[in-house]
Amino acid sequence: EEKHILREAFRGMLPDAVLRRRKRPYTAPDAAALLARTSPVWDVVSERRIRDLPFLDASFALDLVGKLRNTPVDAISPGEGQALCLLTSLLLLHAWFVEGQPPPVAPAHTPPVTVNVARVASDAPLDR
């Protein structure tokens, strides 16, 4: 197990429940984290930006964005949410590193994300 060294290094600093729990794969943020109607994601996934990426199937990407704009967040599948996360990442990276544009900044009224550390340590579901 590749985490053995980390588990031993943090023994005594982390609760045993955390040290003993099984590994879980990282998953992209779910749609609810990205798709609020006021989210800056919608500015990033613009038609112009999508059409500017020569390696992207613009028709497919625009269809996906159009569908997700009109779908209630709780009806978006994990795969669709991950596809939007990938598309957003590609567009931001292209804008920043190819076009030399800094990424957009979230508006000041966007609420901060908070994590209840006690719940994470206890392996309980996170509050949304």
C-alpha positions as CSV (number, residue, x, y, z in Angstrom):
1,E,0.0,0.0,0.0
2,E,1.6,3.3,-1.1
3,K,0.1,5.3,1.7
4,H,1.9,3.3,4.4
5,I,4.7,5.9,4.8
6,L,2.2,8.8,5.2
7,R,0.0,6.8,7.6
8,E,3.1,6.1,9.8
9,A,4.3,9.7,9.6
10,F,1.0,11.1,10.8
11,R,0.3,8.4,13.4
12,G,-0.6,10.2,16.7
13,M,-1.5,13.4,14.8
14,L,-4.6,12.0,13.0
15,P,-7.5,10.1,14.4
16,D,-7.2,6.3,14.0
17,A,-10.4,6.3,12.0
18,V,-8.7,8.5,9.4
19,L,-5.5,6.4,9.4
20,R,-7.4,3.1,8.9
21,R,-10.0,4.2,6.3
22,R,-9.7,2.9,2.8
23,K,-8.4,5.1,0.0
24,R,-11.0,6.8,-2.2
25,P,-10.4,8.2,-5.7
26,Y,-10.6,11.9,-6.2
27,T,-13.7,13.0,-8.1
28,A,-14.2,16.3,-9.8
29,P,-16.5,18.8,-8.0
30,D,-20.1,17.9,-8.6
31,A,-22.3,20.1,-10.7
32,A,-23.8,21.8,-7.7
33,A,-20.4,23.3,-6.9
34,L,-20.0,24.8,-10.4
35,L,-23.4,25.5,-11.8
36,A,-25.1,28.2,-9.8
37,R,-26.8,30.5,-12.3
38,T,-24.5,33.3,-11.2
39,S,-21.3,31.1,-11.4
40,P,-18.3,32.5,-13.3
41,V,-18.2,29.1,-15.0
42,W,-20.8,30.4,-17.5
43,D,-18.5,33.3,-18.5
44,V,-15.7,30.8,-19.1
45,V,-17.7,28.4,-21.3
46,S,-18.7,31.0,-23.9
47,E,-19.3,30.1,-27.5
48,R,-16.3,32.2,-28.6
49,R,-13.9,30.4,-26.3
50,I,-15.2,27.0,-27.2
51,R,-14.9,27.7,-31.0
52,D,-11.4,29.0,-30.5
53,L,-10.0,25.6,-29.4
54,P,-9.1,23.8,-32.6
55,F,-8.8,20.4,-31.0
56,L,-12.2,20.6,-29.4
57,D,-15.4,19.3,-30.9
58,A,-17.2,22.6,-30.6
59,S,-20.6,21.3,-31.6
60,F,-20.5,18.6,-28.9
61,A,-19.2,21.1,-26.3
62,L,-21.8,23.7,-27.1
63,D,-24.6,21.0,-27.0
64,L,-23.3,20.0,-23.5
65,V,-23.2,23.6,-22.2
66,G,-26.7,24.3,-23.7
67,K,-28.1,21.2,-22.0
68,L,-26.5,21.9,-18.6
69,R,-27.7,25.5,-18.7
70,N,-31.2,24.3,-18.9
71,T,-31.1,21.3,-16.6
72,P,-31.8,21.5,-12.9
73,V,-28.5,20.9,-11.0
74,D,-29.8,17.8,-9.2
75,A,-30.7,16.2,-12.6
76,I,-27.1,16.5,-14.0
77,S,-25.2,13.3,-14.0
78,P,-21.8,13.0,-12.4
79,G,-20.3,12.3,-15.9
80,E,-21.9,15.5,-17.2
81,G,-20.6,17.5,-14.3
82,Q,-17.1,16.1,-14.8
83,A,-17.3,16.9,-18.5
84,L,-18.1,20.5,-17.7
85,C,-15.3,20.6,-15.2
86,L,-12.9,19.3,-17.9
87,L,-14.2,21.7,-20.5
88,T,-13.9,24.7,-18.1
89,S,-10.3,23.7,-17.2
90,L,-9.3,23.4,-20.8
91,L,-10.8,26.8,-21.6
92,L,-9.1,28.5,-18.7
93,L,-5.8,26.9,-19.4
94,H,-6.0,27.9,-23.1
95,A,-7.0,31.5,-22.2
96,W,-4.2,31.8,-19.6
97,F,-1.3,30.1,-21.3
98,V,-2.1,30.4,-25.0
99,E,-3.9,33.7,-25.2
100,G,-2.1,35.3,-22.2
101,Q,-5.4,36.3,-20.5
102,P,-5.5,35.9,-16.7
103,P,-8.4,33.7,-15.5
104,P,-11.6,35.5,-14.4
105,V,-12.0,36.2,-10.7
106,A,-15.2,35.1,-9.0
107,P,-17.5,38.0,-8.1
108,A,-17.2,39.4,-4.6
109,H,-20.7,38.1,-3.6
110,T,-19.8,34.4,-4.3
111,P,-20.0,32.7,-0.9
112,P,-16.9,30.9,0.3
113,V,-16.8,27.2,0.5
114,T,-16.5,25.8,4.0
115,V,-15.5,22.4,5.1
116,N,-16.4,20.9,8.5
117,V,-13.0,19.3,9.4
118,A,-14.5,17.2,12.2
119,R,-17.0,15.6,9.8
120,V,-14.2,15.0,7.2
121,A,-12.1,13.3,9.8
122,S,-15.0,11.2,11.0
123,D,-15.7,10.1,7.4
124,A,-19.3,11.4,7.7
125,P,-21.0,12.9,4.6
126,L,-20.1,16.6,4.1
127,D,-22.8,19.2,4.4
128,R,-23.7,20.9,1.2
